[in-house]
Amino acid sequence: MLASAACASFPPPTNTMASSIASVRGAEELGAANVPQAALQLQLANEEISRARVLMADGDNEKAHYMALRAGNDAELAIALTRENAARSEAAKAKQRVVTALTPEATP
């Protein structure tokens, strides 16, 4: 009985859910689904948001809060991995431009 009273006193994690959902959308907009490591984190985040919704519906707001936090963290990791992938790609292109610029042209 005490456990159910503790769960009932925890407020619904609406702000945490909204923040997590926004992070997932941000990751999707950056193209996380196209980066394998980021896609995995994005999938985890979506699954955790679904679990958090079920927990909220069951009245287990505290567990829902922590699940939503996990979702937000996984979405933020997906964003970071996507940005890292883009930075690495840009660095490789820049390196290639430097190599091309430094390579003497063959004159016929």
N, CA, C and O atoms as a printed pandas DataFrame, in Angstrom:
     atom_number atom_name residue_name chain_id  residue_number  x_coord  y_coord  z_coord
0              1         N          MET        A               1    0.822   -1.183    0.000
1              2        CA          MET        A               1    0.000    0.000    0.000
2              3         C          MET        A               1    0.867    1.249    0.000
3              4         O          MET        A               1    0.547    2.227   -0.675
4              5         N          LEU        A               2    1.954    1.225    0.745
5              6        CA          LEU        A               2    2.853    2.367    0.799
6              7         C          LEU        A               2    3.472    2.643   -0.570
7              8         O          LEU        A               2    3.629    3.801   -0.956
8              9         N          ALA        A               3    3.820    1.598   -1.298
9             10        CA          ALA        A               3    4.416    1.769   -2.627
10            11         C          ALA        A               3    3.442    2.431   -3.587
11            12         O          ALA        A               3    3.837    3.282   -4.383
12            13         N          SER        A               4    2.182    2.052   -3.519
13            14        CA          SER        A               4    1.206    2.667   -4.417
14            15         C          SER        A               4    0.956    4.117   -4.045
15            16         O          SER        A               4    0.679    4.936   -4.922
16            17         N          ALA        A               5    1.047    4.450   -2.777
17            18        CA          ALA        A               5    0.877    5.846   -2.361
18            19         C          ALA        A               5    2.050    6.686   -2.836
19            20         O          ALA        A               5    1.867    7.845   -3.207
20            21         N          ALA        A               6    3.247    6.125   -2.831
21            22        CA          ALA        A               6    4.429    6.859   -3.292
22            23         C          ALA        A               6    4.333    7.135   -4.784
23            24         O          ALA        A               6    4.684    8.225   -5.235
24            25         N          CYS        A               7    3.868    6.169   -5.547
25            26        CA          CYS        A               7    3.735    6.353   -6.986
26            27         C          CYS        A               7    2.665    7.380   -7.323
27            28         O          CYS        A               7    2.809    8.157   -8.266
28            29         N          ALA        A               8    1.588    7.374   -6.540
29            30        CA          ALA        A               8    0.487    8.290   -6.800
30            31         C          ALA        A               8    0.889    9.732   -6.528
31            32         O          ALA        A               8    0.334   10.653   -7.128
32            33         N          SER        A               9    1.849    9.940   -5.631
33            34        CA          SER        A               9    2.237   11.305   -5.306
34            35         C          SER        A               9    3.233   11.888   -6.304
35            36         O          SER        A               9    3.473   13.095   -6.294
36            37         N          PHE        A              10    3.811   11.064   -7.155
37            38        CA          PHE        A              10    4.764   11.554   -8.157
38            39         C          PHE        A              10    3.968   12.152   -9.317
39            40         O          PHE        A              10    3.101   11.478   -9.872
40            41         N          PRO        A              11    4.244   13.397   -9.693
41            42        CA          PRO        A              11    3.449   14.040  -10.748
42            43         C          PRO        A              11    3.736   13.435  -12.129
43            44         O          PRO        A              11    4.825   12.909  -12.358
44            45         N          PRO        A              12    2.789   13.507  -13.024
45            46        CA          PRO        A              12    3.023   12.991  -14.381
46            47         C          PRO        A              12    4.210   13.726  -15.011
47            48         O          PRO        A              12    4.306   14.949  -14.911
48            49         N          PRO        A              13    5.096   12.996  -15.649
49            50        CA          PRO        A              13    6.304   13.602  -16.207
50            51         C          PRO        A              13    6.080   14.239  -17.586
51            52         O          PRO        A              13    6.779   13.918  -18.547
52            53         N          THR        A              14    5.121   15.122  -17.669
53            54        CA          THR        A              14    4.779   15.711  -18.964
54            55         C          THR        A              14    5.920   16.544  -19.542
55            56         O          THR        A              14    6.165   16.499  -20.747
56            57         N          ASN        A              15    6.617   17.300  -18.703
57            58        CA          ASN        A              15    7.734   18.106  -19.208
58            59         C          ASN        A              15    8.878   17.220  -19.679
59            60         O          ASN        A              15    9.491   17.489  -20.712
60            61         N          THR        A              16    9.162   16.178  -18.933
61            62        CA          THR        A              16   10.233   15.259  -19.312
62            63         C          THR        A              16    9.885   14.559  -20.618
63            64         O          THR        A              16   10.742   14.393  -21.486
64            65         N          MET        A              17    8.634   14.151  -20.758
65            66        CA          MET        A              17    8.194   13.505  -21.994
66            67         C          MET        A              17    8.308   14.461  -23.176
67            68         O          MET        A              17    8.791   14.084  -24.243
68            69         N          ALA        A              18    7.860   15.701  -22.981
69            70        CA          ALA        A              18    7.914   16.680  -24.068
70            71         C          ALA        A              18    9.355   16.941  -24.494
71            72         O          ALA        A              18    9.648   17.033  -25.686
72            73         N          SER        A              19   10.237   17.056  -23.534
73            74        CA          SER        A              19   11.646   17.279  -23.836
74            75         C          SER        A              19   12.245   16.099  -24.589
75            76         O          SER        A              19   13.000   16.284  -25.543
76            77         N          SER        A              20   11.913   14.910  -24.169
77            78        CA          SER        A              20   12.430   13.703  -24.822
78            79         C          SER        A              20   11.897   13.577  -26.243
79            80         O          SER        A              20   12.635   13.223  -27.163
80            81         N          ILE        A              21   10.635   13.862  -26.412
81            82        CA          ILE        A              21   10.032   13.794  -27.748
82            83         C          ILE        A              21   10.674   14.834  -28.660
83            84         O          ILE        A              21   10.924   14.559  -29.833
84            85         N          ALA        A              22   10.939   16.016  -28.132
85            86        CA          ALA        A              22   11.604   17.061  -28.919
86            87         C          ALA        A              22   13.017   16.630  -29.314
87            88         O          ALA        A              22   13.458   16.901  -30.431
88            89         N          SER        A              23   13.721   15.967  -28.413
89            90        CA          SER        A              23   15.069   15.478  -28.730
90            91         C          SER        A              23   15.022   14.411  -29.817
91            92         O          SER        A              23   15.886   14.374  -30.693
92            93         N          VAL        A              24   14.025   13.552  -29.761
93            94        CA          VAL        A              24   13.866   12.527  -30.797
94            95         C          VAL        A              24   13.599   13.186  -32.146
95            96         O          VAL        A              24   14.181   12.793  -33.157
96            97         N          ARG        A              25   12.733   14.174  -32.164
97            98        CA          ARG        A              25   12.440   14.878  -33.427
98            99         C          ARG        A              25   13.688   15.564  -33.962
99           100         O          ARG        A              25   13.946   15.548  -35.166
100          101         N          GLY        A              26   14.458   16.164  -33.066
101          102        CA          GLY        A              26   15.701   16.806  -33.484
102          103         C          GLY        A              26   16.661   15.817  -34.107
103          104         O          GLY        A              26   17.291   16.107  -35.124
104          105         N          ALA        A              27   16.774   14.648  -33.498
105          106        CA          ALA        A              27   17.654   13.602  -34.043
106          107         C          ALA        A              27   17.157   13.145  -35.413
107          108         O          ALA        A              27   17.950   12.937  -36.332
108          109         N          GLU        A              28   15.855   12.993  -35.539
109          110        CA          GLU        A              28   15.289   12.577  -36.826
110          111         C          GLU        A              28   15.552   13.621  -37.899
111          112         O          GLU        A              28   15.901   13.279  -39.029
112          113         N          GLU        A              29   15.385   14.890  -37.550
113          114        CA          GLU        A              29   15.594   15.967  -38.515
114          115         C          GLU        A              29   17.055   16.080  -38.944
115          116         O          GLU        A              29   17.342   16.480  -40.072
116          117         N          LEU        A              30   17.977   15.730  -38.050
117          118        CA          LEU        A              30   19.401   15.763  -38.399
118          119         C          LEU        A              30   19.808   14.580  -39.268
119          120         O          LEU        A              30   20.895   14.578  -39.845
120          121         N          GLY        A              31   18.952   13.586  -39.362
121          122        CA          GLY        A              31   19.259   12.426  -40.179
122          123         C          GLY        A              31   19.886   11.279  -39.417
123          124         O          GLY        A              31   20.648   10.497  -39.985
124          125         N          ALA        A              32   19.578   11.170  -38.146
125          126        CA          ALA        A              32   20.149   10.104  -37.325
126          127         C          ALA        A              32   19.824    8.713  -37.864
127          128         O          ALA        A              32   20.590    7.772  -37.657
128          129         N          ALA        A              33   18.717    8.584  -38.539
129          130        CA          ALA        A              33   18.336    7.280  -39.082
130          131         C          ALA        A              33   19.309    6.803  -40.162
131          132         O          ALA        A              33   19.347    5.615  -40.486
132          133         N          ASN        A              34   20.092    7.723  -40.716
133          134        CA          ASN        A              34   21.040    7.376  -41.774
134          135         C          ASN        A              34   22.442    7.068  -41.262
135          136         O          ASN        A              34   23.328    6.721  -42.043
136          137         N          VAL        A              35   22.643    7.191  -39.964
137          138        CA          VAL        A              35   23.942    6.897  -39.340
138          139         C          VAL        A              35   23.722    5.677  -38.445
139          140         O          VAL        A              35   22.995    5.763  -37.455
140          141         N          PRO        A              36   24.339    4.543  -38.779
141          142        CA          PRO        A              36   24.019    3.298  -38.061
142          143         C          PRO        A              36   24.050    3.390  -36.538
143          144         O          PRO        A              36   23.108    2.940  -35.885
144          145         N          GLN        A              37   25.094    3.953  -35.959
145          146        CA          GLN        A              37   25.163    4.034  -34.494
146          147         C          GLN        A              37   24.067    4.943  -33.954
147          148         O          GLN        A              37   23.449    4.638  -32.933
148          149         N          ALA        A              38   23.827    6.047  -34.630
149          150        CA          ALA        A              38   22.793    6.982  -34.193
150          151         C          ALA        A              38   21.401    6.389  -34.368
151          152         O          ALA        A              38   20.508    6.627  -33.554
152          153         N          ALA        A              39   21.223    5.621  -35.426
153          154        CA          ALA        A              39   19.921    4.992  -35.674
154          155         C          ALA        A              39   19.537    4.050  -34.535
155          156         O          ALA        A              39   18.373    3.977  -34.143
156          157         N          LEU        A              40   20.519    3.338  -34.015
157          158        CA          LEU        A              40   20.257    2.444  -32.883
158          159         C          LEU        A              40   19.799    3.241  -31.669
159          160         O          LEU        A              40   18.831    2.866  -31.008
160          161         N          GLN        A              41   20.486    4.333  -31.372
161          162        CA          GLN        A              41   20.107    5.159  -30.225
162          163         C          GLN        A              41   18.727    5.783  -30.426
163          164         O          GLN        A              41   17.946    5.901  -29.481
164          165         N          LEU        A              42   18.436    6.177  -31.652
165          166        CA          LEU        A              42   17.127    6.746  -31.970
166          167         C          LEU        A              42   16.026    5.711  -31.778
167          168         O          LEU        A              42   14.961    6.021  -31.244
168          169         N          GLN        A              43   16.283    4.492  -32.210
169          170        CA          GLN        A              43   15.311    3.414  -32.015
170          171         C          GLN        A              43   15.076    3.163  -30.522
171          172         O          GLN        A              43   13.936    3.004  -30.085
172          173         N          LEU        A              44   16.155    3.130  -29.753
173          174        CA          LEU        A              44   16.017    2.942  -28.302
174          175         C          LEU        A              44   15.182    4.060  -27.688
175          176         O          LEU        A              44   14.305    3.808  -26.863
176          177         N          ALA        A              45   15.459    5.287  -28.093
177          178        CA          ALA        A              45   14.723    6.429  -27.560
178          179         C          ALA        A              45   13.232    6.310  -27.863
179          180         O          ALA        A              45   12.398    6.562  -26.994
180          181         N          ASN        A              46   12.900    5.931  -29.082
181          182        CA          ASN        A              46   11.484    5.764  -29.442
182          183         C          ASN        A              46   10.819    4.661  -28.630
183          184         O          ASN        A              46    9.674    4.806  -28.200
184          185         N          GLU        A              47   11.535    3.560  -28.419
185          186        CA          GLU        A              47   10.984    2.473  -27.618
186          187         C          GLU        A              47   10.788    2.906  -26.166
187          188         O          GLU        A              47    9.793    2.545  -25.536
188          189         N          GLU        A              48   11.733    3.674  -25.639
189          190        CA          GLU        A              48   11.629    4.135  -24.257
190          191         C          GLU        A              48   10.489    5.137  -24.082
191          192         O          GLU        A              48    9.835    5.155  -23.039
192          193         N          ILE        A              49   10.251    5.960  -25.082
193          194        CA          ILE        A              49    9.108    6.884  -25.012
194          195         C          ILE        A              49    7.808    6.087  -24.995
195          196         O          ILE        A              49    6.883    6.413  -24.252
196          197         N          SER        A              50    7.743    5.054  -25.806
197          198        CA          SER        A              50    6.541    4.201  -25.812
198          199         C          SER        A              50    6.332    3.549  -24.451
199          200         O          SER        A              50    5.211    3.495  -23.944
200          201         N          ARG        A              51    7.435    3.049  -23.857
201          202        CA          ARG        A              51    7.327    2.444  -22.525
202          203         C          ARG        A              51    6.901    3.476  -21.486
203          204         O          ARG        A              51    6.093    3.180  -20.606
204          205         N          ALA        A              52    7.441    4.673  -21.588
205          206        CA          ALA        A              52    7.089    5.731  -20.634
206          207         C          ALA        A              52    5.601    6.072  -20.733
207          208         O          ALA        A              52    4.949    6.320  -19.719
208          209         N          ARG        A              53    5.076    6.085  -21.937
209          210        CA          ARG        A              53    3.634    6.356  -22.117
210          211         C          ARG        A              53    2.788    5.284  -21.448
211          212         O          ARG        A              53    1.783    5.580  -20.801
212          213         N          VAL        A              54    3.209    4.035  -21.611
213          214        CA          VAL        A              54    2.475    2.925  -20.978
214          215         C          VAL        A              54    2.549    3.064  -19.458
215          216         O          VAL        A              54    1.547    2.896  -18.762
216          217         N          LEU        A              55    3.733    3.370  -18.952
217          218        CA          LEU        A              55    3.885    3.540  -17.501
218          219         C          LEU        A              55    3.021    4.682  -16.980
219          220         O          LEU        A              55    2.420    4.569  -15.912
220          221         N          MET        A              56    2.957    5.776  -17.726
221          222        CA          MET        A              56    2.097    6.898  -17.318
222          223         C          MET        A              56    0.635    6.474  -17.305
223          224         O          MET        A              56   -0.111    6.810  -16.384
224          225         N          ALA        A              57    0.237    5.744  -18.320
225          226        CA          ALA        A              57   -1.152    5.287  -18.392
226          227         C          ALA        A              57   -1.489    4.359  -17.235
227          228         O          ALA        A              57   -2.627    4.324  -16.767
228          229         N          ASP        A              58   -0.487    3.605  -16.776
229          230        CA          ASP        A              58   -0.683    2.705  -15.637
230          231         C          ASP        A              58   -0.577    3.438  -14.299
231          232         O          ASP        A              58   -0.775    2.839  -13.241
232          233         N          GLY        A              59   -0.266    4.727  -14.348
233          234        CA          GLY        A              59   -0.157    5.510  -13.119
234          235         C          GLY        A              59    1.201    5.425  -12.438
235          236         O          GLY        A              59    1.361    5.915  -11.320
236          237         N          ASP        A              60    2.179    4.811  -13.094
237          238        CA          ASP        A              60    3.514    4.691  -12.518
238          239         C          ASP        A              60    4.376    5.849  -13.036
239          240         O          ASP        A              60    5.274    5.665  -13.857
240          241         N          ASN        A              61    4.073    7.031  -12.531
241          242        CA          ASN        A              61    4.699    8.249  -13.034
242          243         C          ASN        A              61    6.196    8.331  -12.755
243          244         O          ASN        A              61    6.945    8.880  -13.563
244          245         N          GLU        A              62    6.632    7.800  -11.638
245          246        CA          GLU        A              62    8.056    7.875  -11.318
246          247         C          GLU        A              62    8.876    7.053  -12.314
247          248         O          GLU        A              62    9.882    7.528  -12.842
248          249         N          LYS        A              63    8.442    5.826  -12.564
249          250        CA          LYS        A              63    9.153    4.998  -13.546
250          251         C          LYS        A              63    9.048    5.621  -14.938
251          252         O          LYS        A              63    9.999    5.569  -15.717
252          253         N          ALA        A              64    7.901    6.204  -15.246
253          254        CA          ALA        A              64    7.720    6.874  -16.540
254          255         C          ALA        A              64    8.693    8.040  -16.677
255          256         O          ALA        A              64    9.256    8.270  -17.747
256          257         N          HIS        A              65    8.885    8.772  -15.581
257          258        CA          HIS        A              65    9.822    9.896  -15.580
258          259         C          HIS        A              65   11.227    9.423  -15.923
259          260         O          HIS        A              65   11.891   10.003  -16.782
260          261         N          TYR        A              66   11.676    8.377  -15.255
261          262        CA          TYR        A              66   13.026    7.877  -15.499
262          263         C          TYR        A              66   13.165    7.265  -16.893
263          264         O          TYR        A              66   14.222    7.370  -17.515
264          265         N          MET        A              67   12.121    6.639  -17.374
265          266        CA          MET        A              67   12.163    6.081  -18.726
266          267         C          MET        A              67   12.218    7.206  -19.751
267          268         O          MET        A              67   12.923    7.099  -20.755
268          269         N          ALA        A              68   11.482    8.280  -19.506
269          270        CA          ALA        A              68   11.521    9.434  -20.411
270          271         C          ALA        A              68   12.897   10.098  -20.379
271          272         O          ALA        A              68   13.383   10.564  -21.409
272          273         N          LEU        A              69   13.523   10.142  -19.215
273          274        CA          LEU        A              69   14.887   10.683  -19.122
274          275         C          LEU        A              69   15.848    9.847  -19.956
275          276         O          LEU        A              69   16.693   10.387  -20.671
276          277         N          ARG        A              70   15.717    8.536  -19.863
277          278        CA          ARG        A              70   16.567    7.651  -20.664
278          279         C          ARG        A              70   16.349    7.902  -22.147
279          280         O          ARG        A              70   17.299    7.937  -22.929
280          281         N          ALA        A              71   15.097    8.075  -22.523
281          282        CA          ALA        A              71   14.783    8.332  -23.929
282          283         C          ALA        A              71   15.436    9.624  -24.398
283          284         O          ALA        A              71   16.011    9.681  -25.485
284          285         N          GLY        A              72   15.343   10.654  -23.578
285          286        CA          GLY        A              72   15.957   11.927  -23.932
286          287         C          GLY        A              72   17.462   11.812  -24.064
287          288         O          GLY        A              72   18.055   12.387  -24.977
288          289         N          ASN        A              73   18.080   11.074  -23.162
289          290        CA          ASN        A              73   19.524   10.882  -23.219
290          291         C          ASN        A              73   19.929   10.089  -24.457
291          292         O          ASN        A              73   20.929   10.409  -25.099
292          293         N          ASP        A              74   19.166    9.068  -24.789
293          294        CA          ASP        A              74   19.481    8.292  -25.991
294          295         C          ASP        A              74   19.290    9.134  -27.248
295          296         O          ASP        A              74   20.066    9.013  -28.195
296          297         N          ALA        A              75   18.278    9.975  -27.268
297          298        CA          ALA        A              75   18.067   10.860  -28.413
298          299         C          ALA        A              75   19.205   11.877  -28.530
299          300         O          ALA        A              75   19.668   12.168  -29.633
300          301         N          GLU        A              76   19.653   12.411  -27.401
301          302        CA          GLU        A              76   20.775   13.360  -27.424
302          303         C          GLU        A              76   22.052   12.668  -27.899
303          304         O          GLU        A              76   22.858   13.273  -28.607
304          305         N          LEU        A              77   22.236   11.418  -27.519
305          306        CA          LEU        A              77   23.391   10.658  -28.000
306          307         C          LEU        A              77   23.283   10.455  -29.511
307          308         O          LEU        A              77   24.285   10.545  -30.221
308          309         N          ALA        A              78   22.094   10.185  -30.000
309          310        CA          ALA        A              78   21.886   10.040  -31.447
310          311         C          ALA        A              78   22.246   11.339  -32.164
311          312         O          ALA        A              78   22.852   11.314  -33.235
312          313         N          ILE        A              79   21.874   12.465  -31.574
313          314        CA          ILE        A              79   22.216   13.767  -32.160
314          315         C          ILE        A              79   23.727   13.948  -32.193
315          316         O          ILE        A              79   24.283   14.359  -33.212
316          317         N          ALA        A              80   24.386   13.647  -31.098
317          318        CA          ALA        A              80   25.843   13.797  -31.030
318          319         C          ALA        A              80   26.541   12.883  -32.041
319          320         O          ALA        A              80   27.488   13.305  -32.704
320          321         N          LEU        A              81   26.083   11.649  -32.163
321          322        CA          LEU        A              81   26.681   10.720  -33.122
322          323         C          LEU        A              81   26.460   11.174  -34.560
323          324         O          LEU        A              81   27.337   11.014  -35.409
324          325         N          THR        A              82   25.296   11.736  -34.828
325          326        CA          THR        A              82   24.999   12.243  -36.171
326          327         C          THR        A              82   25.892   13.430  -36.503
327          328         O          THR        A              82   26.429   13.524  -37.606
328          329         N          ARG        A              83   26.045   14.333  -35.543
329          330        CA          ARG        A              83   26.920   15.492  -35.761
330          331         C          ARG        A              83   28.377   15.061  -35.915
331          332         O          ARG        A              83   29.108   15.613  -36.737
332          333         N          GLU        A              84   28.791   14.086  -35.132
333          334        CA          GLU        A              84   30.156   13.583  -35.256
334          335         C          GLU        A              84   30.382   12.990  -36.643
335          336         O          GLU        A              84   31.420   13.226  -37.262
336          337         N          ASN        A              85   29.421   12.231  -37.122
337          338        CA          ASN        A              85   29.532   11.632  -38.443
338          339         C          ASN        A              85   29.643   12.713  -39.521
339          340         O          ASN        A              85   30.451   12.595  -40.443
340          341         N          ALA        A              86   28.842   13.751  -39.404
341          342        CA          ALA        A              86   28.895   14.850  -40.372
342          343         C          ALA        A              86   30.234   15.574  -40.300
343          344         O          ALA        A              86   30.797   15.935  -41.334
344          345         N          ALA        A              87   30.744   15.787  -39.107
345          346        CA          ALA        A              87   32.034   16.465  -38.941
346          347         C          ALA        A              87   33.167   15.624  -39.534
347          348         O          ALA        A              87   34.067   16.156  -40.183
348          349         N          ARG        A              88   33.117   14.329  -39.311
349          350        CA          ARG        A              88   34.144   13.452  -39.881
350          351         C          ARG        A              88   34.094   13.475  -41.412
351          352         O          ARG        A              88   35.128   13.479  -42.080
352          353         N          SER        A              89   32.897   13.490  -41.943
353          354        CA          SER        A              89   32.734   13.531  -43.399
354          355         C          SER        A              89   33.290   14.840  -43.961
355          356         O          SER        A              89   34.003   14.833  -44.965
356          357         N          GLU        A              90   32.970   15.945  -43.325
357          358        CA          GLU        A              90   33.478   17.251  -43.766
358          359         C          GLU        A              90   35.000   17.312  -43.635
359          360         O          GLU        A              90   35.674   17.877  -44.496
360          361         N          ALA        A              91   35.538   16.740  -42.575
361          362        CA          ALA        A              91   36.994   16.728  -42.386
362          363         C          ALA        A              91   37.669   15.913  -43.485
363          364         O          ALA        A              91   38.723   16.302  -43.990
364          365         N          ALA        A              92   37.074   14.800  -43.851
365          366        CA          ALA        A              92   37.636   13.974  -44.918
366          367         C          ALA        A              92   37.612   14.723  -46.247
367          368         O          ALA        A              92   38.563   14.644  -47.025
368          369         N          LYS        A              93   36.531   15.446  -46.506
369          370        CA          LYS        A              93   36.441   16.234  -47.739
370          371         C          LYS        A              93   37.483   17.346  -47.740
371          372         O          LYS        A              93   38.129   17.594  -48.759
372          373         N          ALA        A              94   37.646   18.010  -46.612
373          374        CA          ALA        A              94   38.644   19.078  -46.520
374          375         C          ALA        A              94   40.047   18.528  -46.720
375          376         O          ALA        A              94   40.866   19.146  -47.400
376          377         N          LYS        A              95   40.324   17.390  -46.141
377          378        CA          LYS        A              95   41.634   16.760  -46.293
378          379         C          LYS        A              95   41.881   16.432  -47.756
379          380         O          LYS        A              95   42.982   16.641  -48.265
380          381         N          GLN        A              96   40.869   15.925  -48.429
381          382        CA          GLN        A              96   41.012   15.599  -49.852
382          383         C          GLN        A              96   41.270   16.856  -50.670
383          384         O          GLN        A              96   42.068   16.818  -51.607
384          385         N          ARG        A              97   40.622   17.962  -50.345
385          386        CA          ARG        A              97   40.857   19.215  -51.057
386          387         C          ARG        A              97   42.299   19.684  -50.857
387          388         O          ARG        A              97   42.930   20.173  -51.794
388          389         N          VAL        A              98   42.814   19.535  -49.645
389          390        CA          VAL        A              98   44.203   19.910  -49.359
390          391         C          VAL        A              98   45.163   19.037  -50.161
391          392         O          VAL        A              98   46.098   19.546  -50.778
392          393         N          VAL        A              99   44.941   17.751  -50.154
393          394        CA          VAL        A              99   45.801   16.830  -50.906
394          395         C          VAL        A              99   45.764   17.172  -52.381
395          396         O          VAL        A              99   46.804   17.177  -53.039
396          397         N          THR        A             100   44.592   17.457  -52.908
397          398        CA          THR        A             100   44.451   17.807  -54.314
398          399         C          THR        A             100   45.193   19.110  -54.605
399          400         O          THR        A             100   45.863   19.223  -55.631
400          401         N          ALA        A             101   45.080   20.085  -53.721
401          402        CA          ALA        A             101   45.741   21.372  -53.916
402          403         C          ALA        A             101   47.252   21.252  -53.855
403          404         O          ALA        A             101   47.953   21.992  -54.545
404          405         N          LEU        A             102   47.767   20.347  -53.052
405          406        CA          LEU        A             102   49.210   20.191  -52.894
406          407         C          LEU        A             102   49.846   19.267  -53.923
407          408         O          LEU        A             102   51.068   19.245  -54.069
408          409         N          THR        A             103   49.027   18.509  -54.633
409          410        CA          THR        A             103   49.539   17.580  -55.629
410          411         C          THR        A             103   49.886   18.368  -56.893
411          412         O          THR        A             103   49.039   19.062  -57.455
412          413         N          PRO        A             104   51.140   18.251  -57.332
413          414        CA          PRO        A             104   51.500   18.949  -58.576
414          415         C          PRO        A             104   50.717   18.376  -59.752
415          416         O          PRO        A             104   50.544   17.165  -59.888
416          417         N          GLU        A             105   50.262   19.275  -60.576
417          418        CA          GLU        A             105   49.501   18.836  -61.749
418          419         C          GLU        A             105   50.457   18.308  -62.802
419          420         O          GLU        A             105   51.545   18.843  -63.014
420          421         N          ALA        A             106   50.031   17.273  -63.433
421          422        CA          ALA        A             106   50.842   16.701  -64.512
422          423         C          ALA        A             106   50.685   17.582  -65.731
423          424         O          ALA        A             106   49.569   17.858  -66.171
424          425         N          THR        A             107   51.797   18.018  -66.271
425          426        CA          THR        A             107   51.754   18.847  -67.487
426          427         C          THR        A             107   52.109   17.989  -68.688
427          428         O          THR        A             107   53.095   17.254  -68.638
428          429         N          PRO        A             108   51.350   18.055  -69.750
429          430        CA          PRO        A             108   51.616   17.222  -70.924
430          431         C          PRO        A             108   52.788   17.720  -71.726
431          432         O          PRO        A             108   53.136   17.124  -72.745
